[in-house]
């Protein structure tokens, strides 16, 4: 740890990208430990005895005692905390009560579905949000700008569960164009392009639901950043030299404005995961968000703890990648 700190300080003085990555990694370790400790304390501060809750309704005293011993609840609180942090740092979250399998295995089974949904939603929101934000900035104060601004405000004002239910009512129930939920059709044996096509059809509605909020936010931040970039002197100089407006926008202004957009995308990843809980529940999408919901309703505390810690680590990792991407585009943030 001491060696890592020395390297981080040296690289910070040099202003290298590797130094930034090393500093962020060093800073992430205590942050992850803090998340684990907070999770442990929240569970202990919750009303009721954890052993009794794990045992279910009207448990026998022998069952409660067995659970208390199995999960280390009969040890001093400091010892429990130390074991909890040690096991969590090695991804040992225990055994799921409902699934009767290691928690980390249950989580890894659901992560690909969530990554597919959140990745698709963020990609769609980013591409469309950048195009709309740039267009609004180019037509500042005109009709296009006002229409895009009103649509983006509406997008991040509507709750995800309402949008999801409305889309199901229209496209699945009334018009019967798209499936109402699930990740695949009940038809068995789909492979190759047929499987991918079926998966894409099921992905449309939940991805649109999840991207709506992010689309409005990215559009507005991109517009603001582009307006600021278009007022810079280098843009005026490029225009004075005869460069076209499209060339100025995408070659000179956008590379500087996109740093803000990338930062917002990274910061909003945690919000995207929170929205995935609602979206995956509405559309019965078998991802990490639905697993959160199931762990709560089934009172599966080991699984709930594992999901919370794993999601927190994912957010920290995405923020690290965001810092790296931002530093690669703007060397000034490396120090």
VOVO-865919 format. One record per residue (C-alpha): x, y, z; residue in three letters. Coordinates in nm, 2 decimals, padded with zeros to 4 digits. Layout:
VOVO-865919
+--------+--------+--------+------+
!     xx !     yy !     zz ! type !
+--------+--------+--------+------+
!      X !      Y !      Z !  ALA !
...
+--------+--------+--------+------+
end
This chain:
VOVO-865919
+--------+--------+--------+------+
!     xx !     yy !     zz ! type !
+--------+--------+--------+------+
!  00.00 !  00.00 !  00.00 !  UNK !
!  00.29 !  00.24 !  00.09 !  UNK !
!  00.46 !  00.16 ! -00.24 !  UNK !
!  00.13 !  00.24 ! -00.43 !  UNK !
!  00.10 !  00.57 ! -00.25 !  UNK !
!  00.46 !  00.67 ! -00.34 !  UNK !
!  00.40 !  00.58 ! -00.71 !  UNK !
!  00.08 !  00.77 ! -00.71 !  UNK !
!  00.24 !  01.09 ! -00.57 !  UNK !
!  00.53 !  01.06 ! -00.82 !  UNK !
!  00.30 !  01.01 ! -01.12 !  UNK !
!  00.08 !  01.30 ! -01.00 !  UNK !
!  00.38 !  01.53 ! -01.02 !  UNK !
!  00.45 !  01.41 ! -01.37 !  UNK !
!  00.09 !  01.45 ! -01.47 !  UNK !
!  00.06 !  01.11 ! -01.65 !  UNK !
! -00.25 !  00.91 ! -01.73 !  UNK !
! -00.11 !  00.61 ! -01.55 !  UNK !
! -00.06 !  00.83 ! -01.24 !  UNK !
! -00.43 !  00.92 ! -01.25 !  UNK !
! -00.54 !  00.56 ! -01.27 !  UNK !
! -00.31 !  00.46 ! -00.99 !  UNK !
! -00.44 !  00.74 ! -00.77 !  UNK !
! -00.80 !  00.65 ! -00.84 !  UNK !
! -00.73 !  00.28 ! -00.76 !  UNK !
! -00.56 !  00.37 ! -00.43 !  UNK !
! -00.86 !  00.60 ! -00.34 !  UNK !
! -01.11 !  00.33 ! -00.43 !  UNK !
! -00.98 !  00.08 ! -00.17 !  UNK !
! -01.09 !  00.28 !  00.14 !  UNK !
! -01.41 !  00.38 ! -00.04 !  UNK !
! -01.50 !  00.01 ! -00.10 !  UNK !
! -01.42 ! -00.08 !  00.26 !  UNK !
! -01.64 !  00.21 !  00.38 !  UNK !
! -01.93 !  00.08 !  00.16 !  UNK !
! -01.89 ! -00.27 !  00.32 !  UNK !
! -01.88 ! -00.13 !  00.67 !  UNK !
! -02.19 !  00.09 !  00.60 !  UNK !
! -02.37 ! -00.22 !  00.47 !  UNK !
! -02.28 ! -00.41 !  00.78 !  UNK !
! -02.39 ! -00.14 !  01.02 !  UNK !
! -02.72 ! -00.07 !  00.84 !  UNK !
! -02.81 ! -00.44 !  00.87 !  UNK !
! -02.73 ! -00.44 !  01.24 !  UNK !
! -02.92 ! -00.12 !  01.30 !  UNK !
! -03.23 ! -00.25 !  01.14 !  UNK !
! -03.51 ! -00.35 !  01.38 !  UNK !
! -03.52 ! -00.72 !  01.49 !  UNK !
! -03.27 ! -01.00 !  01.53 !  UNK !
! -03.09 ! -01.09 !  01.21 !  UNK !
! -03.09 ! -01.46 !  01.31 !  UNK !
! -03.46 ! -01.45 !  01.37 !  UNK !
! -03.53 ! -01.28 !  01.04 !  UNK !
! -03.31 ! -01.53 !  00.85 !  UNK !
! -03.49 ! -01.82 !  01.02 !  UNK !
! -03.83 ! -01.70 !  00.90 !  UNK !
! -04.17 ! -01.69 !  01.07 !  UNK !
! -04.21 ! -01.87 !  01.41 !  UNK !
! -03.86 ! -02.03 !  01.41 !  UNK !
! -03.76 ! -02.29 !  01.66 !  UNK !
! -03.50 ! -02.18 !  01.92 !  UNK !
! -03.26 ! -02.45 !  01.78 !  UNK !
! -03.29 ! -02.32 !  01.43 !  UNK !
! -03.22 ! -01.96 !  01.55 !  UNK !
! -02.91 ! -02.09 !  01.74 !  UNK !
! -02.79 ! -02.28 !  01.44 !  UNK !
! -02.82 ! -01.98 !  01.21 !  UNK !
! -02.65 ! -01.76 !  01.47 !  UNK !
! -02.35 ! -01.99 !  01.48 !  UNK !
! -02.35 ! -02.05 !  01.10 !  UNK !
! -02.34 ! -01.68 !  01.02 !  UNK !
! -02.11 ! -01.58 !  01.31 !  UNK !
! -02.38 ! -01.38 !  01.49 !  UNK !
! -02.27 ! -01.52 !  01.82 !  UNK !
! -01.93 ! -01.35 !  01.80 !  UNK !
! -01.86 ! -01.00 !  01.93 !  UNK !
! -01.97 ! -00.72 !  01.70 !  UNK !
! -01.61 ! -00.61 !  01.62 !  UNK !
! -01.52 ! -00.97 !  01.53 !  UNK !
! -01.83 ! -00.99 !  01.31 !  UNK !
! -01.73 ! -00.67 !  01.13 !  UNK !
! -01.37 ! -00.79 !  01.07 !  UNK !
! -01.49 ! -01.12 !  00.92 !  UNK !
! -01.76 ! -00.94 !  00.72 !  UNK !
! -01.50 ! -00.70 !  00.56 !  UNK !
! -01.25 ! -00.98 !  00.50 !  UNK !
! -01.51 ! -01.21 !  00.33 !  UNK !
! -01.66 ! -00.93 !  00.13 !  UNK !
! -01.32 ! -00.82 ! -00.01 !  UNK !
! -01.27 ! -01.17 ! -00.14 !  UNK !
! -01.63 ! -01.18 ! -00.29 !  UNK !
! -01.74 ! -01.43 ! -00.03 !  UNK !
! -02.09 ! -01.30 !  00.05 !  UNK !
! -02.21 ! -01.63 !  00.19 !  UNK !
! -02.50 ! -01.85 !  00.06 !  UNK !
! -02.83 ! -01.72 ! -00.07 !  UNK !
! -03.12 ! -01.84 !  00.15 !  UNK !
! -03.36 ! -01.86 ! -00.13 !  UNK !
! -03.14 ! -01.99 ! -00.41 !  UNK !
! -02.93 ! -02.22 ! -00.19 !  UNK !
! -02.62 ! -02.12 ! -00.39 !  UNK !
! -02.32 ! -01.89 ! -00.33 !  UNK !
! -02.43 ! -01.53 ! -00.35 !  UNK !
! -02.15 ! -01.43 ! -00.59 !  UNK !
! -02.26 ! -01.71 ! -00.83 !  UNK !
! -02.62 ! -01.59 ! -00.83 !  UNK !
! -02.51 ! -01.23 ! -00.89 !  UNK !
! -02.28 ! -01.33 ! -01.18 !  UNK !
! -02.57 ! -01.51 ! -01.35 !  UNK !
! -02.77 ! -01.19 ! -01.35 !  UNK !
! -02.50 ! -00.94 ! -01.43 !  UNK !
! -02.49 ! -01.00 ! -01.81 !  UNK !
! -02.86 ! -00.92 ! -01.84 !  UNK !
! -02.82 ! -00.59 ! -01.65 !  UNK !
! -02.51 ! -00.50 ! -01.85 !  UNK !
! -02.70 ! -00.56 ! -02.17 !  UNK !
! -02.99 ! -00.35 ! -02.06 !  UNK !
! -02.80 ! -00.06 ! -01.90 !  UNK !
! -02.54 ! -00.06 ! -02.18 !  UNK !
! -02.80 ! -00.04 ! -02.45 !  UNK !
! -02.99 !  00.23 ! -02.27 !  UNK !
! -02.68 !  00.44 ! -02.20 !  UNK !
! -02.56 !  00.40 ! -02.56 !  UNK !
! -02.89 !  00.51 ! -02.70 !  UNK !
! -02.92 !  00.80 ! -02.46 !  UNK !
! -02.57 !  00.91 ! -02.53 !  UNK !
! -02.58 !  00.91 ! -02.91 !  UNK !
! -02.93 !  01.06 ! -02.93 !  UNK !
! -02.86 !  01.31 ! -02.65 !  UNK !
! -02.54 !  01.43 ! -02.81 !  UNK !
! -02.71 !  01.48 ! -03.14 !  UNK !
! -03.01 !  01.67 ! -02.98 !  UNK !
! -02.79 !  01.87 ! -02.75 !  UNK !
! -02.56 !  01.99 ! -03.04 !  UNK !
! -02.86 !  02.07 ! -03.25 !  UNK !
! -03.02 !  02.27 ! -02.97 !  UNK !
! -02.69 !  02.46 ! -02.92 !  UNK !
! -02.66 !  02.54 ! -03.29 !  UNK !
! -03.02 !  02.68 ! -03.30 !  UNK !
! -03.00 !  02.85 ! -02.96 !  UNK !
! -03.32 !  03.05 ! -02.89 !  UNK !
! -03.50 !  02.93 ! -03.20 !  UNK !
! -03.79 !  02.69 ! -03.24 !  UNK !
! -03.57 !  02.38 ! -03.26 !  UNK !
! -03.40 !  02.47 ! -02.93 !  UNK !
! -03.73 !  02.52 ! -02.75 !  UNK !
! -03.88 !  02.20 ! -02.88 !  UNK !
! -03.57 !  01.99 ! -02.78 !  UNK !
! -03.56 !  02.17 ! -02.44 !  UNK !
! -03.92 !  02.10 ! -02.37 !  UNK !
! -03.89 !  01.73 ! -02.47 !  UNK !
! -03.58 !  01.68 ! -02.26 !  UNK !
! -03.74 !  01.84 ! -01.96 !  UNK !
! -04.04 !  01.61 ! -02.00 !  UNK !
! -03.81 !  01.31 ! -02.04 !  UNK !
! -03.63 !  01.34 ! -01.71 !  UNK !
! -03.95 !  01.45 ! -01.53 !  UNK !
! -04.15 !  01.13 ! -01.59 !  UNK !
! -04.10 !  00.84 ! -01.35 !  UNK !
! -03.96 !  00.52 ! -01.51 !  UNK !
! -04.24 !  00.29 ! -01.37 !  UNK !
! -04.51 !  00.51 ! -01.53 !  UNK !
! -04.33 !  00.52 ! -01.87 !  UNK !
! -04.28 !  00.14 ! -01.86 !  UNK !
! -04.64 !  00.07 ! -01.78 !  UNK !
! -04.76 !  00.31 ! -02.05 !  UNK !
! -04.53 !  00.14 ! -02.31 !  UNK !
! -04.66 ! -00.20 ! -02.21 !  UNK !
! -05.02 ! -00.08 ! -02.24 !  UNK !
! -04.96 !  00.07 ! -02.59 !  UNK !
! -04.72 ! -00.16 ! -02.76 !  UNK !
! -04.79 ! -00.49 ! -02.59 !  UNK !
! -05.16 ! -00.48 ! -02.49 !  UNK !
! -05.33 ! -00.24 ! -02.73 !  UNK !
! -05.12 ! -00.28 ! -03.05 !  UNK !
! -04.96 ! -00.62 ! -02.97 !  UNK !
! -04.64 ! -00.52 ! -03.15 !  UNK !
! -04.38 ! -00.60 ! -02.88 !  UNK !
! -04.36 ! -00.85 ! -02.59 !  UNK !
! -04.47 ! -00.72 ! -02.24 !  UNK !
! -04.18 ! -00.86 ! -02.05 !  UNK !
! -03.91 ! -01.12 ! -02.01 !  UNK !
! -03.58 ! -01.15 ! -02.19 !  UNK !
! -03.67 ! -01.43 ! -02.43 !  UNK !
! -03.99 ! -01.59 ! -02.57 !  UNK !
! -04.13 ! -01.91 ! -02.43 !  UNK !
! -04.04 ! -02.08 ! -02.75 !  UNK !
! -03.74 ! -02.32 ! -02.69 !  UNK !
! -03.45 ! -02.40 ! -02.92 !  UNK !
! -03.39 ! -02.05 ! -03.07 !  UNK !
! -03.03 ! -02.01 ! -03.18 !  UNK !
! -02.81 ! -01.78 ! -03.39 !  UNK !
! -02.99 ! -01.49 ! -03.55 !  UNK !
! -03.33 ! -01.61 ! -03.44 !  UNK !
! -03.22 ! -01.59 ! -03.08 !  UNK !
! -03.05 ! -01.25 ! -03.12 !  UNK !
! -03.36 ! -01.11 ! -03.30 !  UNK !
! -03.59 ! -01.24 ! -03.02 !  UNK !
! -03.36 ! -01.09 ! -02.76 !  UNK !
! -03.36 ! -00.75 ! -02.94 !  UNK !
! -03.74 ! -00.74 ! -02.96 !  UNK !
! -03.76 ! -00.80 ! -02.59 !  UNK !
! -03.50 ! -00.54 ! -02.52 !  UNK !
! -03.68 ! -00.25 ! -02.70 !  UNK !
! -03.93 ! -00.15 ! -02.43 !  UNK !
! -03.72 ! -00.18 ! -02.12 !  UNK !
! -03.43 !  00.00 ! -02.29 !  UNK !
! -03.65 !  00.29 ! -02.40 !  UNK !
! -03.79 !  00.31 ! -02.05 !  UNK !
! -03.45 !  00.32 ! -01.89 !  UNK !
! -03.29 !  00.56 ! -02.13 !  UNK !
! -03.56 !  00.83 ! -02.12 !  UNK !
! -03.43 !  01.00 ! -01.80 !  UNK !
! -03.07 !  00.98 ! -01.91 !  UNK !
! -03.16 !  01.11 ! -02.26 !  UNK !
! -03.31 !  01.43 ! -02.12 !  UNK !
! -03.02 !  01.49 ! -01.89 !  UNK !
! -02.75 !  01.43 ! -02.15 !  UNK !
! -02.93 !  01.65 ! -02.40 !  UNK !
! -02.94 !  01.94 ! -02.16 !  UNK !
! -02.58 !  01.92 ! -02.04 !  UNK !
! -02.45 !  01.87 ! -02.39 !  UNK !
! -02.64 !  02.18 ! -02.50 !  UNK !
! -02.50 !  02.39 ! -02.22 !  UNK !
! -02.14 !  02.27 ! -02.29 !  UNK !
! -02.18 !  02.33 ! -02.66 !  UNK !
! -02.31 !  02.68 ! -02.62 !  UNK !
! -02.01 !  02.76 ! -02.40 !  UNK !
! -01.77 !  02.60 ! -02.64 !  UNK !
! -01.92 !  02.79 ! -02.94 !  UNK !
! -01.85 !  03.12 ! -02.77 !  UNK !
! -01.48 !  03.06 ! -02.74 !  UNK !
! -01.23 !  03.26 ! -02.94 !  UNK !
! -01.09 !  02.96 ! -03.14 !  UNK !
! -01.44 !  02.90 ! -03.28 !  UNK !
! -01.46 !  03.27 ! -03.40 !  UNK !
! -01.11 !  03.24 ! -03.55 !  UNK !
! -01.21 !  02.92 ! -03.74 !  UNK !
! -01.52 !  03.08 ! -03.87 !  UNK !
! -01.32 !  03.39 ! -03.98 !  UNK !
! -01.09 !  03.16 ! -04.17 !  UNK !
! -01.38 !  03.03 ! -04.37 !  UNK !
! -01.45 !  02.70 ! -04.20 !  UNK !
! -01.81 !  02.57 ! -04.24 !  UNK !
! -02.04 !  02.56 ! -03.94 !  UNK !
! -02.05 !  02.18 ! -03.94 !  UNK !
! -01.67 !  02.16 ! -03.94 !  UNK !
! -01.64 !  02.41 ! -03.65 !  UNK !
! -01.91 !  02.24 ! -03.45 !  UNK !
! -01.78 !  01.88 ! -03.47 !  UNK !
! -01.40 !  01.95 ! -03.51 !  UNK !
! -01.35 !  02.24 ! -03.28 !  UNK !
! -01.64 !  02.28 ! -03.03 !  UNK !
! -01.76 !  01.93 ! -02.98 !  UNK !
! -01.42 !  01.77 ! -02.86 !  UNK !
! -01.42 !  02.03 ! -02.58 !  UNK !
! -01.79 !  01.99 ! -02.49 !  UNK !
! -01.79 !  01.61 ! -02.49 !  UNK !
! -01.58 !  01.61 ! -02.17 !  UNK !
! -01.88 !  01.74 ! -01.98 !  UNK !
! -02.10 !  01.48 ! -02.15 !  UNK !
! -01.87 !  01.19 ! -02.06 !  UNK !
! -01.85 !  01.31 ! -01.70 !  UNK !
! -02.23 !  01.32 ! -01.67 !  UNK !
! -02.26 !  00.97 ! -01.82 !  UNK !
! -02.02 !  00.83 ! -01.55 !  UNK !
! -02.19 !  01.01 ! -01.27 !  UNK !
! -02.53 !  00.89 ! -01.38 !  UNK !
! -02.44 !  00.52 ! -01.39 !  UNK !
! -02.55 !  00.48 ! -01.03 !  UNK !
! -02.88 !  00.64 ! -01.11 !  UNK !
! -02.91 !  00.41 ! -01.41 !  UNK !
! -02.86 !  00.10 ! -01.18 !  UNK !
! -03.13 !  00.24 ! -00.95 !  UNK !
! -03.36 !  00.28 ! -01.24 !  UNK !
! -03.28 ! -00.07 ! -01.35 !  UNK !
! -03.44 ! -00.20 ! -01.03 !  UNK !
! -03.77 ! -00.04 ! -01.13 !  UNK !
! -03.74 ! -00.12 ! -01.50 !  UNK !
! -03.64 ! -00.48 ! -01.46 !  UNK !
! -03.92 ! -00.53 ! -01.21 !  UNK !
! -04.18 ! -00.38 ! -01.44 !  UNK !
! -04.06 ! -00.59 ! -01.74 !  UNK !
! -03.96 ! -00.90 ! -01.56 !  UNK !
! -03.61 ! -00.86 ! -01.69 !  UNK !
! -03.38 ! -01.12 ! -01.52 !  UNK !
! -03.10 ! -00.88 ! -01.42 !  UNK !
! -02.93 ! -00.75 ! -01.11 !  UNK !
! -03.21 ! -00.50 ! -01.05 !  UNK !
! -03.48 ! -00.77 ! -01.04 !  UNK !
! -03.25 ! -00.97 ! -00.81 !  UNK !
! -03.24 ! -00.67 ! -00.57 !  UNK !
! -03.62 ! -00.67 ! -00.56 !  UNK !
! -03.64 ! -01.05 ! -00.51 !  UNK !
! -03.38 ! -01.04 ! -00.23 !  UNK !
! -03.59 ! -00.78 ! -00.05 !  UNK !
! -03.93 ! -00.96 ! -00.09 !  UNK !
! -03.78 ! -01.29 !  00.00 !  UNK !
! -03.58 ! -01.15 !  00.30 !  UNK !
! -03.26 ! -01.30 !  00.16 !  UNK !
! -03.02 ! -01.08 !  00.35 !  UNK !
! -02.69 ! -01.24 !  00.23 !  UNK !
! -02.81 ! -01.19 ! -00.13 !  UNK !
! -02.92 ! -00.83 ! -00.06 !  UNK !
! -02.58 ! -00.75 !  00.10 !  UNK !
! -02.40 ! -00.90 ! -00.19 !  UNK !
! -02.60 ! -00.71 ! -00.45 !  UNK !
! -02.56 ! -00.38 ! -00.27 !  UNK !
! -02.18 ! -00.42 ! -00.24 !  UNK !
! -02.14 ! -00.55 ! -00.59 !  UNK !
! -02.34 ! -00.27 ! -00.74 !  UNK !
! -02.14 ! -00.01 ! -00.54 !  UNK !
! -01.81 ! -00.16 ! -00.67 !  UNK !
! -01.96 ! -00.14 ! -01.03 !  UNK !
! -02.04 !  00.23 ! -00.98 !  UNK !
! -01.68 !  00.30 ! -00.84 !  UNK !
! -01.53 !  00.11 ! -01.14 !  UNK !
! -01.74 !  00.31 ! -01.39 !  UNK !
! -01.64 !  00.64 ! -01.23 !  UNK !
! -01.28 !  00.53 ! -01.26 !  UNK !
! -01.32 !  00.46 ! -01.63 !  UNK !
! -01.49 !  00.80 ! -01.67 !  UNK !
! -01.20 !  00.98 ! -01.50 !  UNK !
! -00.96 !  00.80 ! -01.74 !  UNK !
! -01.17 !  00.89 ! -02.05 !  UNK !
! -01.19 !  01.25 ! -01.93 !  UNK !
! -00.82 !  01.27 ! -01.87 !  UNK !
! -00.74 !  01.12 ! -02.21 !  UNK !
! -00.94 !  01.39 ! -02.37 !  UNK !
! -00.83 !  01.67 ! -02.14 !  UNK !
! -00.48 !  01.64 ! -02.00 !  UNK !
! -00.54 !  01.93 ! -01.76 !  UNK !
! -00.74 !  01.70 ! -01.52 !  UNK !
! -00.45 !  01.46 ! -01.48 !  UNK !
! -00.29 !  01.65 ! -01.20 !  UNK !
+--------+--------+--------+------+
end
